[in-house]
């Protein structure tokens, strides 16, 4: 959500609630706690089913679509059942003003013949100027930093975030993240 809404939606919990509903969105203090607790409950349910041989898995988890798109996607592709899904696919002219190699989330027709995006055309100018194009620039900055192994670009991107108060804060964050044991490869890559 943070990447799809402006920074001022996220100033504090009350502001998040104003813009994003009673819990302030999934990444608020309340929403994130709810999400983590839900994951714990799901894990405990899975553990219970796995350990109790008297429970039939299909009774606990009936063989019905869950609402997630991956099952209908596979079903449409494998069984040639035409359906329309919202998917992330290369643009290839679907949305005007966005390069073909940029992945966009759009409606798509899916069947045994593959995945074909439905032409969207032009988005409102304000949406392009204030939402899409700034995100595309950020995407290019991230890609540049990765391809060049450029740690300075990482620091500059963090320094530009409104929550960053000083350049030193951005520098220290990148240094700290790259010093974590599981980031050794990233630390070697970004110089």
N, C-alpha and C positions, 0 to 999 in steps of 0.2 A: 504494500500500500504506500509506503513512504516514497517509493520511486514514481508512483502514479499520482501523487498529490503534492501540492506545494508545501514548503517548509513551515509556513505559518499554520497549517493544519495540526502541527505536532509540537507546538510550544509547550503545552502542559496538558495534564489529563482532562481538565475542564474544556479546553479548546478542542481536544481530540473528540470528546463526547459530543460537542456542538456539531462538528462536521461529520463524524463517523459513527454516531449512534451511542446507545447507552453504556457500552463498555469501552468506547473510544477506539474501536477498530481492533483488529487481531494483534497488532504489535504494540498496543498500549500495555501499561502495567497490569491492568485487569484482564485484557484479552489474551495476553501472552501467558499469564498464569492459568487461565481457563484452558488454553490450548495444551500446555504442558501437563495439566491434571488429566485432561482427556486422553492424552497419549499414555499416561501411566495406567489409566483404567483399561484402555485397549490392550496394552501389554499384559496386564494382569488377567484379562479375559482370555487372551491367547495362551498364556501360561496354564490357566485352569483347564482349558480344552485339551491342551497337549498332554497334561499330566493325568487327567481323569479319563481312563479308557471307557468308562460307562457313558460318556458324553459323545454322541455322534456329531462330528464336525458340521454336517449339513443341517442338524437341528439348531445348533448354536449360530451358525452362519449359513442361512438358507441360500440355495443356488439361484439367486436373482441378481439382476444388475444393481450395482452399488450406487450408481449415479456418477461414478468416475467415467471419463471418456475413453480410457484405454480399451475397455472391453468392447463397447460398440465400434470403436475404430478397427480393432482386430476382426470383429465379426463382419463388418462391412467389407474389409479387404479380402478376407479368406473366403467368405461365403457369398460374395458379390451381392450384398444387400445395400442398395444405395441409401445413404443417409447424409444429412447435413450436420456437420460438427464445427465448433469453433476451435481452430487449430493454429499452431505456430509453424509457419512455413515460409520459405524464401518469397519475397515480394513478387518478383517477376511481373511487374506491371499491374498488380492488383490494386495498390494504393498509389495514386499519382503523387509525385514529388518525393518519393522514397526510393533510393537505389534498389535495383533488382536483387542484389545479394544480401540485403538486410532482411532479417526474419521479422515477420509481422504476425499478429494474432488476428485472424480473419475467418469469416465463414467459408467452409470448403465442402464440396461434394466429394464423398468417399464411396467407392465401390470396388469391385474386383479389378477395375481398370486403373486404380490408383487414387491419388489425391489431387483435386483440382480446385484451386482457390476461386472464389466467386468475386468478380470485379467489384471493387468498392468505389473507385474513382477518387475524386478530390475530397479532402477533408476541409472543414472550415479553416480559413486563414488564421484565425486566432489560435485554434488548436495546434496548427502546424508551427506557428511562431513561438508560442509560449509553452508548448508541451513536447511535441514530436521533435522538432529541430534541436532544441537544447539537449534532449536525450540522445539524439544521434551524434551530436558533438561529443558528449560524455562517452558514448560508445567508442567513437574514434580515438579519443584520448586514452581510454583503457586499452584498446587494441594496440595503439602506438607504444604505450608503456610496456605491454607484454612482448610485442615483436622486437622491440629494441632492448628489452631488459633494462629499462630506464627507471631507476628508483626515484630520480628527481621528479619525473612526471607523476608518479604515485603520490609523492609528497604534495605537489602542486594541486592535484585533484582534491586531496583532503583539505588543504589550506583554503580552497575556494568554498567549501561547505560552510553554511552560515553558523553552524554549531562550533566550528573551529575558531578559537579566539586569538591564537598566535601561530606564526610559522613554526616556532619551536614545538608547539603542541602537535602539529601535523608531522613534523620530523620525528619526534619522539614516538608517536603512535606507530609509524611505519617501522622504525627501528625495533620497537618492542614486538610487533607482530612478526617481523622477519627473524627475530631471535628465538622464537618458540621452536621447540624441538621438531615439531611436525612440519615446520616451514623451512627446513634446511634447503630443500631444492629451490624454493622460491628465493631464499636469501642468496643462493649462488647465482640465480638467474638475474635478479635485480641488483645492478651495480651502479 
